[in-house]
Amino acid sequence: MIQSRLHDWKIMLENQVAVITGASSGIGKAIALSLANQSVRLGLIGRPSINAHC
């Protein structure tokens, strides 16, 4: 059941674009990295930071 839901999410994310605020740290960064691993095209907004590099 869990594998089926994960597969459904992957299909839903195909060819999608996400805009993420707060992408330079914390939850925003974690979400950005996770979506990038799913090949989602991203628009990232965050404060300039040394830690912003992925």
C-alpha positions in Angstrom: 0.0 0.0 0.0 2.8 2.5 0.9 4.7 1.6 -2.2 1.6 2.2 -4.3 1.1 5.7 -2.8 4.8 6.6 -3.3 4.4 5.5 -7.0 1.3 7.7 -7.3 3.2 10.7 -5.9 6.1 10.2 -8.3 3.7 10.1 -11.2 1.9 13.3 -9.9 5.2 15.1 -9.7 6.3 14.3 -13.2 6.8 17.4 -15.4 5.7 19.7 -12.6 7.2 23.0 -11.4 7.4 24.0 -7.8 8.3 27.4 -6.3 9.8 27.0 -2.8 10.3 29.9 -0.4 12.9 29.6 2.4 15.0 27.2 0.2 18.3 28.2 1.7 17.8 26.4 5.0 15.6 24.2 7.2 12.4 22.7 5.9 12.5 24.7 2.7 15.9 23.3 1.8 14.8 19.8 2.7 11.7 20.1 0.5 13.8 21.5 -2.3 16.3 18.7 -2.2 13.6 16.0 -2.0 11.7 17.4 -5.0 15.0 17.8 -6.9 15.6 14.1 -6.4 12.2 13.5 -8.0 13.2 15.6 -11.1 10.7 18.3 -10.3 11.7 21.6 -11.9 12.2 24.2 -9.1 12.1 27.9 -8.6 13.9 28.6 -5.3 13.6 31.7 -3.1 15.8 32.2 -0.1 18.1 34.5 1.7 21.8 34.7 0.6 23.7 32.3 2.8 26.9 30.3 2.8 24.7 27.3 3.7 22.5 27.7 0.6 24.8 25.6 -1.6 23.4 22.1 -2.1 
